[in-house]
């Protein structure tokens, strides 16, 4: 019935959310400034697409109209495939964690950050992978080839080749848009240098409370490779992070961000 020209079926979903599930994780601004992809059937008139956009404009999203094939291809590369890789990285660490308890302890730092999406709903991602498996199988073959090339690069021990590999990756990553919401929800974290003394944490939280800034998490970092600061504060929105940065700066706290 959906393929009938009498039915204007427009598929779609926002590229937003987090690895948390359930109604308790709902937020009024969840879709704000996120991409909302619409995938109308070929016969659907453009005015029907525009009408749906008007219905959804209260979400504050940016609309992107794609055909179904393009949707599966693009989201497969920038969303579905990274979830597979994140899960694979976690499984790789799990294999070795039983040999040395330090592995489990030290993985609480940057490793846990880069694999955050591996904590997403297993049921949901099982369904997504099954539905988009054709594209993902191609991407996995390409990834295997990429890892074989990387294996060869590392095995040579050539400092120039290894450095070039990292440099190429850094150059492309640095070219990606900053402060924009993409296929995978961005971090809104602020790192703060804090003295190890009684009341230090309470003073910081009191500053944020005074400014009515909502936070989602506080974490004392023990493994901080590549990160300055000892306290990580997570926020729901970028505006909250920048407001906190200003408020803490006025109180002479040194703060840092990752990009």
C-alpha positions in Angstrom: 0.0 0.0 0.0 2.9 2.4 0.7 4.1 2.1 -2.9 0.7 3.2 -4.2 0.7 6.6 -5.9 -2.3 7.5 -3.8 -0.2 7.4 -0.7 2.5 10.1 0.0 4.9 8.1 2.1 7.9 10.1 3.4 10.4 8.1 5.5 12.7 10.0 7.8 14.5 10.3 11.1 16.6 12.9 13.0 20.4 12.3 13.2 20.3 12.9 16.9 20.1 11.1 20.3 22.7 9.4 22.4 23.8 6.0 23.5 21.2 6.1 26.3 17.7 4.6 25.8 14.3 4.9 27.4 11.9 7.8 28.0 13.9 9.0 31.0 16.6 10.0 28.4 14.2 12.3 26.5 15.0 16.0 26.2 12.9 18.8 24.8 15.8 20.1 22.7 17.0 16.7 21.5 16.6 17.4 17.8 17.6 21.1 18.0 20.2 22.0 15.2 20.4 18.3 14.3 20.1 17.0 10.7 16.6 15.5 10.1 16.7 13.3 7.0 13.6 12.8 4.9 13.3 10.1 2.3 10.2 10.5 0.2 9.1 7.9 -2.3 9.8 8.9 -5.9 6.2 9.8 -6.7 5.7 12.1 -3.7 5.1 15.7 -4.7 7.5 18.3 -3.4 4.7 20.3 -1.8 4.0 17.3 0.5 7.6 17.2 1.6 7.5 20.9 2.3 4.3 20.4 4.3 6.0 17.8 6.5 8.9 20.1 7.1 6.4 22.7 8.4 4.9 20.1 10.7 8.4 19.3 12.0 9.9 22.8 12.2 9.2 22.9 16.0 12.0 20.4 16.4 14.6 23.0 15.4 16.2 20.6 13.0 17.9 21.1 9.7 16.2 19.1 7.0 18.0 17.0 4.4 16.1 15.3 1.6 17.7 12.1 0.2 16.6 9.1 -1.8 16.7 5.8 0.1 19.8 4.5 -1.6 21.8 7.7 -0.8 20.5 7.6 2.8 21.7 4.0 3.4 25.1 4.7 1.8 25.8 8.0 3.6 24.5 6.9 7.0 26.3 3.6 6.6 29.6 5.4 6.3 29.3 8.0 8.9 27.1 6.3 11.5 26.4 2.6 11.1 30.0 1.6 10.2 31.6 3.5 13.1 29.3 1.7 15.5 30.6 -1.6 14.3 34.2 -0.4 14.6 33.6 0.9 18.1 32.1 -2.4 19.2 35.0 -4.2 17.6 37.5 -2.1 19.5 35.8 -2.9 22.8 35.8 -6.6 22.0 39.5 -6.4 21.2 40.3 -4.9 24.6 38.0 -7.4 26.3 40.1 -10.2 24.8 43.2 -9.0 26.6 41.6 -7.5 29.8 41.6 -10.9 31.5 45.4 -11.1 31.2 46.1 -7.9 33.0 43.7 -6.0 35.3 45.4 -2.7 34.4 43.9 -2.9 30.9 40.4 -2.6 32.3 41.4 0.2 34.6 43.3 2.3 32.1 40.6 1.9 29.4 38.5 4.3 31.5 40.3 7.2 29.9 40.4 8.2 26.2 39.6 4.7 25.1 36.2 4.8 26.7 35.5 8.2 25.1 36.3 7.0 21.5 34.2 3.9 22.0 31.2 5.7 23.7 28.8 4.7 20.9 29.5 1.0 21.7 27.1 1.5 24.7 24.2 2.1 22.4 21.1 -0.1 22.3 22.2 -3.6 21.1 18.7 -4.3 19.9 18.4 -1.1 17.8 21.8 -1.6 16.3 21.2 -5.2 15.5 18.2 -4.1 13.5 20.1 -1.3 11.7 23.0 -3.5 10.7 20.6 -6.2 9.4 18.7 -3.6 7.3 21.8 -2.0 5.9 24.0 -5.1 5.7 24.8 -4.8 2.0 26.5 -1.4 2.3 28.1 -2.5 5.6 29.6 -5.6 4.1 31.3 -3.5 1.4 32.6 -1.1 4.0 33.9 -3.9 6.2 35.9 -5.3 3.2 37.3 -1.9 2.6 38.2 -1.6 6.3 40.0 -5.0 6.2 42.0 -3.8 3.2 42.8 -0.6 5.1 44.0 -2.5 8.1 46.1 -4.8 5.9 47.8 -1.7 4.5 48.3 -0.3 8.0 49.8 -3.6 9.1 52.3 -3.3 6.2 53.1 0.3 7.1 53.7 -0.6 10.8 55.7 -3.7 9.9 58.2 -1.7 7.9 59.1 0.4 10.9 59.5 3.4 8.5 59.0 6.5 10.7 58.1 8.6 7.7 55.4 6.3 6.4 53.9 5.9 9.9 54.0 9.6 10.5 52.4 10.3 7.1 49.5 7.9 8.0 48.7 9.8 11.1 49.2 13.2 9.4 46.8 12.3 6.6 44.2 11.2 9.1 44.7 14.4 11.2 44.5 16.7 8.2 41.1 15.2 7.1 39.7 15.2 10.6 40.8 18.8 11.2 38.9 19.7 8.0 35.6 18.4 9.4 33.0 21.1 10.6 33.4 22.3 14.1 30.5 22.9 16.5 28.0 21.3 14.2 25.8 18.2 14.9 26.5 15.3 12.6 25.5 11.7 12.3 26.9 10.8 15.7 26.1 13.1 18.6 29.0 15.4 19.5 30.7 15.7 22.9 29.9 18.8 25.0 32.7 18.3 27.5 34.8 20.9 29.4 38.0 20.0 31.2 39.0 22.0 34.3 42.3 22.2 36.2 41.3 21.7 39.9 43.5 21.6 43.0 43.3 18.5 45.1 41.8 20.0 48.2 38.6 19.9 50.2 35.8 21.8 48.7 37.3 22.3 45.3 34.6 20.3 43.5 31.8 21.9 45.5 33.1 25.4 44.6 32.9 24.6 40.8 29.4 23.1 41.0 28.2 26.1 43.1 29.5 28.4 40.3 27.5 26.5 37.7 24.4 26.4 39.9 24.6 30.1 40.4 24.6 30.6 36.7 21.8 28.0 36.3 23.9 25.8 34.1 22.7 22.2 33.8 25.3 19.5 33.7 24.9 15.8 32.8 28.0 14.3 34.3 31.1 15.0 36.4 34.1 12.8 36.2 37.5 12.9 37.9 40.0 11.7 35.3 42.7 9.3 36.3 44.0 8.4 32.9 44.3 11.6 30.9 46.4 10.9 27.8 46.3 13.9 25.6 43.9 15.8 27.9 44.6 18.8 30.1 42.7 19.2 33.3 41.6 16.7 36.0 37.8 17.3 36.1 35.6 16.6 33.1 32.2 18.3 33.1 29.6 17.1 30.5 26.8 19.3 29.2 23.6 18.7 27.2 24.2 21.6 24.9 27.1 23.5 23.4 25.6 26.8 24.7 25.8 25.4 28.3 29.5 24.4 27.8 30.5 27.9 26.6 28.5 29.6 29.3 30.3 27.4 31.9 33.7 28.1 30.3 33.0 31.9 30.7 31.7 31.6 34.3 34.6 29.4 35.4 37.1 31.7 33.6 35.8 34.7 35.6 36.7 32.7 38.7 40.2 32.1 37.5 39.8 28.5 36.6 41.8 27.1 33.6 39.5 25.3 31.2 40.1 23.3 28.1 38.1 21.8 25.3 38.6 19.0 22.7 37.8 19.6 19.1 
